[in-house]
């Protein structure tokens, strides 16, 4: 028989995940994200697929050993010699890569939206200036 002491916060949180209110508030998604934050598959995908992280590794290598290494070589060494093969292959690894790439694509789309609002900004300013001049 399973027993729970609902006076303990961690056990109460686990029960909350199973409730209608917990599901409506997205508690299950938050739990998944919390678990993914330390997933070996997500971390391996970030190290090999994220251009920002690869660039940071390249810059740190340049700072430490004063040699310029291209991104492809860094990724090759990470894949073949540093990261365990099981974290780079298989369904879990493919899911992690898709998730990382999806988030990376969202980041790339944001600046375009911001430039559109920046274009709207000067137009709004000129309209305000025209109103002030009247």
Number of C-alpha atoms within 10 A of each C-alpha: 2 3 5 10 9 12 8 9 10 11 12 13 13 16 13 15 19 12 11 9 11 16 13 10 11 11 18 16 13 12 13 10 12 11 10 14 12 10 15 18 24 23 20 23 23 20 19 22 17 16 13 12 13 20 14 11 17 19 15 12 15 13 11 9 8 10 11 11 13 11 14 11 11 17 17 12 12 16 18 11 10 11 16 14 13 12 20 22 11 11 11 16 20 16 14 22 22 15 15 18 16 12 12 16 11 11 11 11 10 11 11 11 11 11 11 11 12 12 11 11 12 11 12 12 11 11 12 11 11 10 9 8 7 5
